[in-house]
C-alpha cells in the first residue's frame, strides 16, 4: 500500500488475514 495504487483496502484485508 506504500507504493500501491489500490493497496488501501488490500491492507485492511491482509490485516484480518
Steps between C-alpha positions, in 0.01 A plus 500: 500500500805721539549529125193306391218677313215298648674353803278691741223245560760230423684584822182469704424162350852375560483628857198281568672205338 
